[in-house]
Amino acid sequence: MKLASAILAVVCVAFASQAEARNCIAGITYCGSTLRAIATGSNYDPVMAATGHVLGNDKFYCNDRNGGIVWLKTCRENCVDRGAAKSDYCQNEDPRPQDG
């Protein structure tokens, strides 16, 4: 019984780490805070820091399926997370033109 419990625990941890570790979706715009929430393996913070923009209200464009990002702008107001597979937007912008 202990062996079965140990195997189950290992399987659960493996699935949990796969669920958490993902890249951004190419073609979608993300708030900095959203990128931190979907960190893949290592956090997006070092990549964001390399651009000189680490605020949660900075917007980034995901330019490839490997998690490559490009800084776009800092929102004057809050950056709004629209949810999975939809581009985030600055609160003072109309989100429809960027819908992903």
C-alpha positions as CSV (number, residue, x, y, z in Angstrom):
1,M,0.0,0.0,0.0
2,K,2.8,2.4,0.8
3,L,4.4,1.7,-2.7
4,A,1.1,2.5,-4.4
5,S,0.8,5.8,-2.4
6,A,4.4,6.8,-3.3
7,I,3.8,6.1,-7.0
8,L,0.6,8.1,-7.0
9,A,2.3,11.0,-5.3
10,V,5.1,11.0,-8.0
11,V,2.5,10.9,-10.8
12,C,0.5,13.8,-9.2
13,V,3.7,15.9,-8.9
14,A,4.6,15.2,-12.5
15,F,1.2,16.2,-13.8
16,A,1.1,19.3,-11.6
17,S,4.5,20.5,-12.8
18,Q,3.4,20.0,-16.5
19,A,0.3,22.0,-15.9
20,E,2.2,24.9,-14.4
21,A,5.1,25.0,-16.9
22,R,3.9,26.5,-20.1
23,N,4.9,29.2,-22.5
24,C,3.0,32.2,-23.7
25,I,1.0,31.7,-26.9
26,A,2.5,33.1,-30.1
27,G,0.6,36.1,-31.4
28,I,-1.0,37.0,-28.0
29,T,-0.2,40.2,-26.0
30,Y,0.3,39.7,-22.3
31,C,0.5,41.9,-19.2
32,G,3.8,41.5,-17.3
33,S,1.8,40.1,-14.3
34,T,0.2,37.5,-16.6
35,L,3.6,36.4,-17.9
36,R,4.8,35.9,-14.3
37,A,1.7,33.7,-13.6
38,I,2.4,31.4,-16.5
39,A,6.1,31.0,-16.0
40,T,7.7,28.2,-17.9
41,G,10.3,26.2,-16.1
42,S,12.1,29.4,-15.0
43,N,10.3,32.6,-14.4
44,Y,9.8,35.3,-17.1
45,D,11.2,37.9,-14.7
46,P,14.8,37.6,-16.1
47,V,13.6,38.0,-19.7
48,M,11.4,40.9,-18.7
49,A,14.3,42.5,-16.7
50,A,16.5,42.2,-19.8
51,T,14.1,44.5,-21.6
52,G,14.2,47.0,-18.7
53,H,10.5,46.5,-18.1
54,V,9.4,44.4,-15.1
55,L,6.1,46.1,-14.0
56,G,2.9,44.2,-14.0
57,N,1.4,46.9,-16.2
58,D,4.0,46.5,-18.9
59,K,2.6,44.8,-22.1
60,F,4.6,42.2,-24.0
61,Y,4.0,40.4,-27.3
62,C,4.6,36.7,-27.5
63,N,6.5,36.3,-30.8
64,D,7.1,32.5,-30.9
65,R,6.0,29.2,-29.5
66,N,9.1,28.9,-27.4
67,G,8.0,31.7,-25.1
68,G,9.9,34.5,-26.8
69,I,8.6,37.9,-25.8
70,V,9.0,41.5,-26.9
71,W,8.2,44.6,-24.8
72,L,5.5,46.7,-26.3
73,K,4.6,49.5,-23.8
74,T,3.8,50.5,-20.3
75,C,0.1,51.0,-19.7
76,R,-0.9,54.4,-18.4
77,E,-3.5,52.7,-16.3
78,N,-3.8,49.0,-15.3
79,C,-3.1,46.2,-17.7
80,V,-6.1,43.9,-17.9
81,D,-5.8,40.1,-18.2
82,R,-8.5,38.9,-20.5
83,G,-8.0,35.2,-19.8
84,A,-6.6,32.2,-21.7
85,A,-5.9,32.7,-25.4
86,K,-7.0,36.3,-25.5
87,S,-4.7,39.3,-25.7
88,D,-4.4,41.5,-22.6
89,Y,-4.9,45.2,-23.0
90,C,-4.3,48.5,-21.2
91,Q,-7.3,49.7,-19.3
92,N,-7.3,53.0,-21.3
93,E,-7.4,51.1,-24.7
94,D,-10.1,49.3,-26.7
95,P,-9.3,45.6,-26.5
96,R,-11.1,44.5,-29.7
97,P,-8.3,45.4,-32.3
98,Q,-5.9,43.1,-30.4
99,D,-8.3,40.2,-29.8
100,G,-6.3,37.0,-30.1
